[in-house]
Amino acid sequence: MFSTILCADTLIKSLGNNERLHETLSGRETIETFPNTGLCNQMSLVTQIIDSRHERGADVDVFYLNKGGCE
């Protein structure tokens, strides 16, 4: 039962963090224009998150991007 409560608490915190990040990034534009590809869309989001680091109080961020498979 404890693990169920812990999982529920973690889920609630994660959803709250996601909502705060969404509010922080809402309407934020990037200076650069990225092509409309999967990787470039990820890069655009990363630039927005990096740009919001002061608002989020983040000293360090770590990002993982996925290039996708070979075509």
C-alpha positions in Angstrom: 0.0 0.0 0.0 2.9 2.4 0.8 4.3 2.0 -2.7 0.9 2.8 -4.2 0.7 6.0 -2.2 4.3 6.8 -3.2 3.6 6.3 -6.9 0.4 8.4 -6.7 2.3 11.2 -4.9 5.1 11.1 -7.6 2.5 11.1 -10.4 0.8 14.2 -8.8 4.1 16.0 -8.5 5.1 15.1 -12.0 1.8 16.4 -13.4 2.2 19.6 -11.5 5.7 20.1 -12.8 4.5 19.4 -16.3 1.8 22.0 -16.0 4.2 24.7 -14.6 6.6 24.0 -17.5 3.8 24.3 -20.0 2.8 27.6 -18.5 6.4 28.9 -18.5 6.9 27.9 -22.2 3.4 29.0 -23.4 3.8 31.7 -26.0 7.6 31.6 -25.8 9.2 32.0 -29.2 12.7 31.1 -30.4 15.0 33.5 -32.1 16.1 30.9 -34.6 13.7 29.2 -37.1 14.1 25.5 -37.2 13.0 23.2 -40.1 9.8 21.2 -39.4 11.5 17.8 -38.6 11.3 15.7 -35.6 14.9 16.5 -34.4 14.5 20.2 -35.2 11.2 20.3 -33.2 13.1 18.8 -30.3 15.9 21.3 -30.7 13.4 24.2 -30.7 11.8 23.0 -27.5 15.2 22.6 -25.9 16.1 26.2 -26.8 12.8 27.4 -25.2 13.5 25.4 -22.0 17.1 26.7 -21.8 15.8 30.3 -22.3 13.4 29.8 -19.3 16.1 28.5 -16.9 16.0 31.7 -14.8 12.3 31.5 -14.4 12.5 27.9 -13.5 15.4 28.5 -11.1 17.5 25.8 -12.9 21.2 25.8 -12.5 21.7 22.8 -14.8 19.5 21.0 -17.4 20.2 17.8 -19.2 18.6 17.0 -22.5 18.3 13.9 -24.6 17.3 14.2 -28.2 16.3 11.4 -30.5 17.6 11.5 -34.1 15.4 8.5 -35.0 16.3 5.6 -37.2 18.1 5.5 -40.5 16.0 5.9 -43.6 
